[in-house]
Amino acid sequence: MNVRRSAAVLAAVAVIGAATPATADTSPSPSPKLPSALYGDSDPQYDGVWRQSLALLALHTVGVEPPKAAVGWLTGQQCADGSFAPYRADTAGACDAKTMVDTNQTAAAVQALAALGGHDDVTEKAVGWLKSAQNKDGGWGYVAGGASDTNSTSVVIGALAAAGEKPAEVKKDGKSPYDALLELALPCEGDGAGAFAFQPDKKGELVANADATAAGVLGSLGAGLVVEPGEDGAGEAACEEADGPEQAAANGAAHLTDALAEDGHLTSALAGAEDQPDYGNTADAVVAQAGKSLSWLEKNAADWAAQSGPAAYAQLIFAAHATGADPRDFGGTDLVKQLGATGPAAEKTTEAEADGKKDESESDSGFGVWWFVGICLVAGVGIGFLISGRTKRQRP
């Protein structure tokens, strides 16, 4: 399953009355006409934009420039109102009421395109649509109008932050996304203490959900799919009453730490099936609480990623990045190479382009020498210069 979306997709299926299982088919698609710019060769009906977005974001995170064709495919999937559907085979036609757009695909696309830069027109329209789909409790459901859930609300928070918005100030009827997440956080007493629920159950009660907890921790911190090493901020403190999103995140991280302690991984419990390791949610838990179970993933997740495709490779790259591990040597697997192999080949640089880059490099090098000399001279007479670095991810 695609982590952070599995429960949300199932809920959306219930909302729209679809009978087809909501997880992406991992077997090769029978259709021979899948776009060459698309990452993965499985049916993209449910996760095309999601997995493309994760793939592009993961490549960018490790310093690899994604192929232009792959980026163009993603931007071309947007509807006129700014939303994204999982997959539109024919983008020449306009989206209509039958086009099943959703918040998760849209938010993932925003995070990827905002990171790549140069797509402000696309991300601004997408953010506008996301704001229009916000519920009165401050959160988001998988589809516009659906009940708010932790996973969808969290991935939208990440999109808002990536696009330069302040999630705490994006409100509906006076409620922010953080208000919605606090309503879905379990108290410190009883089963599942400190965890997040996906949604209240039929009785209105909150039941701990590991998938939702991993998403909820990052959402409560205003973080997106990518977390810089040492910046999760969740810690491992004991559960305390959540008087704000940061404490809710700390409680969720502590819950995940306890859940991982016994076996080193989270467990997938599906109706009618034996419990088995949940690789995707374990990867998200590593991102959410900084490193626990990374070694388990390095030893066990390669086969799962090879079977599951680009989104799985991206999840592992995010886990490696969040902990400072090398995604090019992840338990002996080069995740970056494997992810790249699931998509279009990188564009070849023409001889003219190469010469142009060489000239530019030489010019920059010469300028750099004289710039350095000038700085030294100025420093000699006591004038300092402030060189600002990249701004870090906005926190709530």
Salt bridges, closest charged atoms under 4 A:
ASP47 OD1 - ARG51 NH1 3.06
GLU165 OE2 - LYS131 NZ 3.14
GLU228 OE1 - HIS321 NE2 3.06
GLU231 OE2 - LYS392 NZ 3.53
GLU231 OE1 - ARG395 NH2 3.93
GLU236 OE2 - LYS292 NZ 2.52
ASP284 OD2 - ARG4 NE 2.56
